[in-house]
Amino acid sequence: MKLLDSILLLVFLIGIAHAADCAYYFYGIGCPHCARAEPVIKGLEVSGVEIHRFEMYQNSSNALLLNMFFDANNVSQRNMGVPALFYSGGYMIGDRAIIDKAPYVLSYNGSQPCPLPGEIGEMAIFSAASPATKMTFMELVLFAGGAALVDSINPCAITVLLILLSSLMMAGDPKRALRAGIAFIASIYIAYYLFGIGIFSALQIAGITDLIYNLVGFIAVAIGLLNIKDYIWYGGGGFMMEIPRSWRPTLKAILESVTSVPGAFLMGFVVCLFELPCTGGPYFFTLGLLSNQMTLESVLPILAFYNLLFVAPLILIVLLMYFGWTTVNSVEEFKERNIRNLHLLAGLIMLVLGAALLLRWF
């Protein structure tokens, strides 16, 4: 099937390759870099350049065609991406290249026809993010996983779960406590997942992904230093990377009022508002990083992975209590004994993530 697709694509290209002032434009629906390049592409069309458009996210044949161009011109894996513009004198990959160069390059391109994959002349490689900052999928997963680990060991989420389980366990019904705990964790997962989608989309719609991407390294370092401060000087400076103390009585009263599984599920959405000041930092770091590198469709699995890591310790605590291997008091005592160490570990991880990003830039 791929061979047949390749033959049909080549026949199509040969049929249009003799139009004057011709270029091939590859893009993807939902691609933020493509959206930025779109006004320039429309301007070229208005000026008389014949642009052949190929949407490649939802069309496998167009994706195959783009790969043929990449392979024929020895484009490295690191530089592959959209938007991509191929013309008789070369090619451009990335919104910055198309915005800055395409109006001038194609306006002086004369009456050259569109090229076949192996007929590109002088080559110009530009990437949607510069080669120094463009990241592979696995690199993005590792950065997201590191930030999720920081969120998962944050004392905030553990404290909130323990308050809920304490009141439920006092009723003497372990099965109901198990169901309520799982429902509570599920609602937290859903709320944070939806919150992530909303922030990710807002960053791309606002067109500030480049700005945020340039700041996330410093954001990670700042979060790391604040956590290390809590290890060295816990509660010092009137600020902790935890739920503000003034909020805790209200939160405790709300949680202790929960007596049913549906109530526990609904409470998870409410609790997220209390937890955001202490758990939102690593998540925003991750969303800022991903918003510059991925589309909404491609980021969904990473957000699912992130939030699964985030709630994993909560699931473990609920199961350990249900099977009688620990108690609320034991987990609370362990958390209090190690709360400063948890801040230290979280701080060191965020410092490593931030330093790794800053080293890529400089």
Contacts in CASP RR format, 6 or more apart in sequence:
PFRMAT RR
TARGET T0000
AUTHOR 0000-0000-0000
METHOD contacts of the structure
MODEL  1
MKLLDSILLLVFLIGIAHAADCAYYFYGIGCPHCARAEPVIKGLEVSGVE
IHRFEMYQNSSNALLLNMFFDANNVSQRNMGVPALFYSGGYMIGDRAIID
KAPYVLSYNGSQPCPLPGEIGEMAIFSAASPATKMTFMELVLFAGGAALV
DSINPCAITVLLILLSSLMMAGDPKRALRAGIAFIASIYIAYYLFGIGIF
SALQIAGITDLIYNLVGFIAVAIGLLNIKDYIWYGGGGFMMEIPRSWRPT
LKAILESVTSVPGAFLMGFVVCLFELPCTGGPYFFTLGLLSNQMTLESVL
PILAFYNLLFVAPLILIVLLMYFGWTTVNSVEEFKERNIRNLHLLAGLIM
LVLGAALLLRWF
2 64 0 8 1.000
5 60 0 8 1.000
5 61 0 8 1.000
5 64 0 8 1.000
6 64 0 8 1.000
6 68 0 8 1.000
8 61 0 8 1.000
9 61 0 8 1.000
9 64 0 8 1.000
9 65 0 8 1.000
9 68 0 8 1.000
10 116 0 8 1.000
13 65 0 8 1.000
13 114 0 8 1.000
13 116 0 8 1.000
13 117 0 8 1.000
14 116 0 8 1.000
16 22 0 8 1.000
16 52 0 8 1.000
16 114 0 8 1.000
17 113 0 8 1.000
17 114 0 8 1.000
17 115 0 8 1.000
17 116 0 8 1.000
18 113 0 8 1.000
19 50 0 8 1.000
19 113 0 8 1.000
19 114 0 8 1.000
20 50 0 8 1.000
20 110 0 8 1.000
20 111 0 8 1.000
20 112 0 8 1.000
20 113 0 8 1.000
21 48 0 8 1.000
21 49 0 8 1.000
21 50 0 8 1.000
21 106 0 8 1.000
21 109 0 8 1.000
21 110 0 8 1.000
21 111 0 8 1.000
21 112 0 8 1.000
22 49 0 8 1.000
22 50 0 8 1.000
22 51 0 8 1.000
22 52 0 8 1.000
22 87 0 8 1.000
22 88 0 8 1.000
22 112 0 8 1.000
22 113 0 8 1.000
22 114 0 8 1.000
23 44 0 8 1.000
23 49 0 8 1.000
23 50 0 8 1.000
23 51 0 8 1.000
23 52 0 8 1.000
23 85 0 8 1.000
23 86 0 8 1.000
23 87 0 8 1.000
23 106 0 8 1.000
23 114 0 8 1.000
24 51 0 8 1.000
24 52 0 8 1.000
24 54 0 8 1.000
24 69 0 8 1.000
24 85 0 8 1.000
24 86 0 8 1.000
24 87 0 8 1.000
24 114 0 8 1.000
25 41 0 8 1.000
25 51 0 8 1.000
25 52 0 8 1.000
25 53 0 8 1.000
25 54 0 8 1.000
25 83 0 8 1.000
25 84 0 8 1.000
25 85 0 8 1.000
26 54 0 8 1.000
26 56 0 8 1.000
26 62 0 8 1.000
26 65 0 8 1.000
26 66 0 8 1.000
26 69 0 8 1.000
26 82 0 8 1.000
26 83 0 8 1.000
26 84 0 8 1.000
26 85 0 8 1.000
26 86 0 8 1.000
27 34 0 8 1.000
27 37 0 8 1.000
27 38 0 8 1.000
27 53 0 8 1.000
27 54 0 8 1.000
27 55 0 8 1.000
27 56 0 8 1.000
27 82 0 8 1.000
27 83 0 8 1.000
28 34 0 8 1.000
28 55 0 8 1.000
28 56 0 8 1.000
28 57 0 8 1.000
28 58 0 8 1.000
28 82 0 8 1.000
28 83 0 8 1.000
28 295 0 8 1.000
29 55 0 8 1.000
29 57 0 8 1.000
29 58 0 8 1.000
30 57 0 8 1.000
30 295 0 8 1.000
30 296 0 8 1.000
30 297 0 8 1.000
31 57 0 8 1.000
31 82 0 8 1.000
31 83 0 8 1.000
31 295 0 8 1.000
32 204 0 8 1.000
32 207 0 8 1.000
32 209 0 8 1.000
32 291 0 8 1.000
32 292 0 8 1.000
32 295 0 8 1.000
33 82 0 8 1.000
33 83 0 8 1.000
33 94 0 8 1.000
33 95 0 8 1.000
33 128 0 8 1.000
34 82 0 8 1.000
34 83 0 8 1.000
34 95 0 8 1.000
36 95 0 8 1.000
36 99 0 8 1.000
36 207 0 8 1.000
37 83 0 8 1.000
37 94 0 8 1.000
37 95 0 8 1.000
37 98 0 8 1.000
37 99 0 8 1.000
40 98 0 8 1.000
40 99 0 8 1.000
40 102 0 8 1.000
40 103 0 8 1.000
41 51 0 8 1.000
41 53 0 8 1.000
41 83 0 8 1.000
41 85 0 8 1.000
41 98 0 8 1.000
41 102 0 8 1.000
43 103 0 8 1.000
44 51 0 8 1.000
44 102 0 8 1.000
44 103 0 8 1.000
44 106 0 8 1.000
45 51 0 8 1.000
47 107 0 8 1.000
49 106 0 8 1.000
49 109 0 8 1.000
50 114 0 8 1.000
52 114 0 8 1.000
54 62 0 8 1.000
54 65 0 8 1.000
54 66 0 8 1.000
55 62 0 8 1.000
56 62 0 8 1.000
56 63 0 8 1.000
56 65 0 8 1.000
56 66 0 8 1.000
56 82 0 8 1.000
57 63 0 8 1.000
57 295 0 8 1.000
57 297 0 8 1.000
66 82 0 8 1.000
66 84 0 8 1.000
68 117 0 8 1.000
69 75 0 8 1.000
69 84 0 8 1.000
69 86 0 8 1.000
69 91 0 8 1.000
69 117 0 8 1.000
69 120 0 8 1.000
70 80 0 8 1.000
71 117 0 8 1.000
72 117 0 8 1.000
72 118 0 8 1.000
72 120 0 8 1.000
73 91 0 8 1.000
73 117 0 8 1.000
73 118 0 8 1.000
73 120 0 8 1.000
73 123 0 8 1.000
75 93 0 8 1.000
75 125 0 8 1.000
77 136 0 8 1.000
78 127 0 8 1.000
78 131 0 8 1.000
78 134 0 8 1.000
78 136 0 8 1.000
79 93 0 8 1.000
79 125 0 8 1.000
79 127 0 8 1.000
79 131 0 8 1.000
79 134 0 8 1.000
80 93 0 8 1.000
81 93 0 8 1.000
81 94 0 8 1.000
81 127 0 8 1.000
81 128 0 8 1.000
82 93 0 8 1.000
82 94 0 8 1.000
82 128 0 8 1.000
83 93 0 8 1.000
83 94 0 8 1.000
83 95 0 8 1.000
83 98 0 8 1.000
83 128 0 8 1.000
84 91 0 8 1.000
84 92 0 8 1.000
84 93 0 8 1.000
84 94 0 8 1.000
85 91 0 8 1.000
85 92 0 8 1.000
85 93 0 8 1.000
85 97 0 8 1.000
85 98 0 8 1.000
85 102 0 8 1.000
86 114 0 8 1.000
86 115 0 8 1.000
86 120 0 8 1.000
87 105 0 8 1.000
87 106 0 8 1.000
87 109 0 8 1.000
87 112 0 8 1.000
87 114 0 8 1.000
87 115 0 8 1.000
88 109 0 8 1.000
88 112 0 8 1.000
88 113 0 8 1.000
88 114 0 8 1.000
88 115 0 8 1.000
88 119 0 8 1.000
88 120 0 8 1.000
88 121 0 8 1.000
89 105 0 8 1.000
89 109 0 8 1.000
89 112 0 8 1.000
89 115 0 8 1.000
89 120 0 8 1.000
89 121 0 8 1.000
89 122 0 8 1.000
90 115 0 8 1.000
90 120 0 8 1.000
90 121 0 8 1.000
90 122 0 8 1.000
90 123 0 8 1.000
90 124 0 8 1.000
91 120 0 8 1.000
91 123 0 8 1.000
91 124 0 8 1.000
91 125 0 8 1.000
92 98 0 8 1.000
92 101 0 8 1.000
92 102 0 8 1.000
92 105 0 8 1.000
92 124 0 8 1.000
92 126 0 8 1.000
93 125 0 8 1.000
93 126 0 8 1.000
93 127 0 8 1.000
93 128 0 8 1.000
94 126 0 8 1.000
94 127 0 8 1.000
94 128 0 8 1.000
95 128 0 8 1.000
96 126 0 8 1.000
96 128 0 8 1.000
97 124 0 8 1.000
97 126 0 8 1.000
97 127 0 8 1.000
98 126 0 8 1.000
101 124 0 8 1.000
101 126 0 8 1.000
105 124 0 8 1.000
115 121 0 8 1.000
127 134 0 8 1.000
128 134 0 8 1.000
129 135 0 8 1.000
129 213 0 8 1.000
129 292 0 8 1.000
129 293 0 8 1.000
132 360 0 8 1.000
132 361 0 8 1.000
133 213 0 8 1.000
133 360 0 8 1.000
133 361 0 8 1.000
134 293 0 8 1.000
135 143 0 8 1.000
135 293 0 8 1.000
140 289 0 8 1.000
140 290 0 8 1.000
140 293 0 8 1.000
140 294 0 8 1.000
140 302 0 8 1.000
141 302 0 8 1.000
141 305 0 8 1.000
143 286 0 8 1.000
143 289 0 8 1.000
143 353 0 8 1.000
143 356 0 8 1.000
143 357 0 8 1.000
144 286 0 8 1.000
144 289 0 8 1.000
144 290 0 8 1.000
144 302 0 8 1.000
144 305 0 8 1.000
144 306 0 8 1.000
145 286 0 8 1.000
145 305 0 8 1.000
145 306 0 8 1.000
145 309 0 8 1.000
146 282 0 8 1.000
146 349 0 8 1.000
146 353 0 8 1.000
147 220 0 8 1.000
147 282 0 8 1.000
147 283 0 8 1.000
147 285 0 8 1.000
147 286 0 8 1.000
147 306 0 8 1.000
147 349 0 8 1.000
147 350 0 8 1.000
147 353 0 8 1.000
148 282 0 8 1.000
148 286 0 8 1.000
148 305 0 8 1.000
148 306 0 8 1.000
148 307 0 8 1.000
148 309 0 8 1.000
148 310 0 8 1.000
149 309 0 8 1.000
149 349 0 8 1.000
150 223 0 8 1.000
150 227 0 8 1.000
150 282 0 8 1.000
150 346 0 8 1.000
150 347 0 8 1.000
150 349 0 8 1.000
150 350 0 8 1.000
151 157 0 8 1.000
151 279 0 8 1.000
151 280 0 8 1.000
151 282 0 8 1.000
151 283 0 8 1.000
151 306 0 8 1.000
151 309 0 8 1.000
151 310 0 8 1.000
152 309 0 8 1.000
152 310 0 8 1.000
152 311 0 8 1.000
152 312 0 8 1.000
152 313 0 8 1.000
153 313 0 8 1.000
153 342 0 8 1.000
153 345 0 8 1.000
153 346 0 8 1.000
154 241 0 8 1.000
154 242 0 8 1.000
154 278 0 8 1.000
154 279 0 8 1.000
154 342 0 8 1.000
154 346 0 8 1.000
155 242 0 8 1.000
155 278 0 8 1.000
155 335 0 8 1.000
155 339 0 8 1.000
155 342 0 8 1.000
155 343 0 8 1.000
156 242 0 8 1.000
156 243 0 8 1.000
156 275 0 8 1.000
156 278 0 8 1.000
156 279 0 8 1.000
157 188 0 8 1.000
157 275 0 8 1.000
157 279 0 8 1.000
157 310 0 8 1.000
157 311 0 8 1.000
157 313 0 8 1.000
157 314 0 8 1.000
158 313 0 8 1.000
158 314 0 8 1.000
158 317 0 8 1.000
158 331 0 8 1.000
158 335 0 8 1.000
159 242 0 8 1.000
159 243 0 8 1.000
159 335 0 8 1.000
160 243 0 8 1.000
160 251 0 8 1.000
160 255 0 8 1.000
160 271 0 8 1.000
160 274 0 8 1.000
160 275 0 8 1.000
161 181 0 8 1.000
161 184 0 8 1.000
161 185 0 8 1.000
161 314 0 8 1.000
161 317 0 8 1.000
161 318 0 8 1.000
162 317 0 8 1.000
162 328 0 8 1.000
162 331 0 8 1.000
162 332 0 8 1.000
162 335 0 8 1.000
163 251 0 8 1.000
163 252 0 8 1.000
163 255 0 8 1.000
163 256 0 8 1.000
164 180 0 8 1.000
164 181 0 8 1.000
164 184 0 8 1.000
164 255 0 8 1.000
164 258 0 8 1.000
164 264 0 8 1.000
164 267 0 8 1.000
165 177 0 8 1.000
165 181 0 8 1.000
165 317 0 8 1.000
165 318 0 8 1.000
165 321 0 8 1.000
165 328 0 8 1.000
166 256 0 8 1.000
166 328 0 8 1.000
167 255 0 8 1.000
167 256 0 8 1.000
167 258 0 8 1.000
168 176 0 8 1.000
168 177 0 8 1.000
168 180 0 8 1.000
168 181 0 8 1.000
168 258 0 8 1.000
168 259 0 8 1.000
168 264 0 8 1.000
169 177 0 8 1.000
169 321 0 8 1.000
169 328 0 8 1.000
171 177 0 8 1.000
171 259 0 8 1.000
174 321 0 8 1.000
174 322 0 8 1.000
175 322 0 8 1.000
176 261 0 8 1.000
177 321 0 8 1.000
177 322 0 8 1.000
178 318 0 8 1.000
178 319 0 8 1.000
178 322 0 8 1.000
179 261 0 8 1.000
180 258 0 8 1.000
180 260 0 8 1.000
180 261 0 8 1.000
180 263 0 8 1.000
180 264 0 8 1.000
181 264 0 8 1.000
181 318 0 8 1.000
182 315 0 8 1.000
182 318 0 8 1.000
183 261 0 8 1.000
183 262 0 8 1.000
183 263 0 8 1.000
183 264 0 8 1.000
183 265 0 8 1.000
184 264 0 8 1.000
184 265 0 8 1.000
184 267 0 8 1.000
184 268 0 8 1.000
184 271 0 8 1.000
185 311 0 8 1.000
185 314 0 8 1.000
185 315 0 8 1.000
185 318 0 8 1.000
186 265 0 8 1.000
187 264 0 8 1.000
187 265 0 8 1.000
187 266 0 8 1.000
187 267 0 8 1.000
187 268 0 8 1.000
187 269 0 8 1.000
188 268 0 8 1.000
188 271 0 8 1.000
188 272 0 8 1.000
188 311 0 8 1.000
188 314 0 8 1.000
189 307 0 8 1.000
189 308 0 8 1.000
189 310 0 8 1.000
189 311 0 8 1.000
190 269 0 8 1.000
191 268 0 8 1.000
191 269 0 8 1.000
191 272 0 8 1.000
192 272 0 8 1.000
192 283 0 8 1.000
192 307 0 8 1.000
192 310 0 8 1.000
193 303 0 8 1.000
193 304 0 8 1.000
193 307 0 8 1.000
195 272 0 8 1.000
195 283 0 8 1.000
196 283 0 8 1.000
196 287 0 8 1.000
196 303 0 8 1.000
197 296 0 8 1.000
197 300 0 8 1.000
197 303 0 8 1.000
199 284 0 8 1.000
199 287 0 8 1.000
200 287 0 8 1.000
200 288 0 8 1.000
200 290 0 8 1.000
200 291 0 8 1.000
200 296 0 8 1.000
200 299 0 8 1.000
200 303 0 8 1.000
201 296 0 8 1.000
203 209 0 8 1.000
203 212 0 8 1.000
203 287 0 8 1.000
203 288 0 8 1.000
203 291 0 8 1.000
204 291 0 8 1.000
204 296 0 8 1.000
209 288 0 8 1.000
209 291 0 8 1.000
209 292 0 8 1.000
210 292 0 8 1.000
212 288 0 8 1.000
212 291 0 8 1.000
212 292 0 8 1.000
213 288 0 8 1.000
213 289 0 8 1.000
213 291 0 8 1.000
213 292 0 8 1.000
213 293 0 8 1.000
214 361 0 8 1.000
216 285 0 8 1.000
216 288 0 8 1.000
216 289 0 8 1.000
216 354 0 8 1.000
216 357 0 8 1.000
217 285 0 8 1.000
217 353 0 8 1.000
217 354 0 8 1.000
217 357 0 8 1.000
217 358 0 8 1.000
218 354 0 8 1.000
218 358 0 8 1.000
219 281 0 8 1.000
219 284 0 8 1.000
219 285 0 8 1.000
220 285 0 8 1.000
220 350 0 8 1.000
220 351 0 8 1.000
220 353 0 8 1.000
220 354 0 8 1.000
220 357 0 8 1.000
221 350 0 8 1.000
221 351 0 8 1.000
221 354 0 8 1.000
221 355 0 8 1.000
221 358 0 8 1.000
223 241 0 8 1.000
223 281 0 8 1.000
223 282 0 8 1.000
223 285 0 8 1.000
223 347 0 8 1.000
223 350 0 8 1.000
224 346 0 8 1.000
224 347 0 8 1.000
224 348 0 8 1.000
224 349 0 8 1.000
224 350 0 8 1.000
224 351 0 8 1.000
225 347 0 8 1.000
225 351 0 8 1.000
226 239 0 8 1.000
226 241 0 8 1.000
226 347 0 8 1.000
227 241 0 8 1.000
227 343 0 8 1.000
227 344 0 8 1.000
227 346 0 8 1.000
227 347 0 8 1.000
227 350 0 8 1.000
228 343 0 8 1.000
228 344 0 8 1.000
228 347 0 8 1.000
228 348 0 8 1.000
228 351 0 8 1.000
229 236 0 8 1.000
230 240 0 8 1.000
230 241 0 8 1.000
230 242 0 8 1.000
230 340 0 8 1.000
230 343 0 8 1.000
231 340 0 8 1.000
231 341 0 8 1.000
231 343 0 8 1.000
231 344 0 8 1.000
231 347 0 8 1.000
234 240 0 8 1.000
234 339 0 8 1.000
234 340 0 8 1.000
234 343 0 8 1.000
240 278 0 8 1.000
241 278 0 8 1.000
241 343 0 8 1.000
241 346 0 8 1.000
242 278 0 8 1.000
243 251 0 8 1.000
243 274 0 8 1.000
243 275 0 8 1.000
243 277 0 8 1.000
243 278 0 8 1.000
244 277 0 8 1.000
247 274 0 8 1.000
251 271 0 8 1.000
251 274 0 8 1.000
254 267 0 8 1.000
254 270 0 8 1.000
255 267 0 8 1.000
255 271 0 8 1.000
258 264 0 8 1.000
258 267 0 8 1.000
279 310 0 8 1.000
282 350 0 8 1.000
283 306 0 8 1.000
285 350 0 8 1.000
285 353 0 8 1.000
286 306 0 8 1.000
289 357 0 8 1.000
290 299 0 8 1.000
290 302 0 8 1.000
291 299 0 8 1.000
294 302 0 8 1.000
317 326 0 8 1.000
317 331 0 8 1.000
320 326 0 8 1.000
320 331 0 8 1.000
321 327 0 8 1.000
321 328 0 8 1.000
321 331 0 8 1.000
335 342 0 8 1.000
END
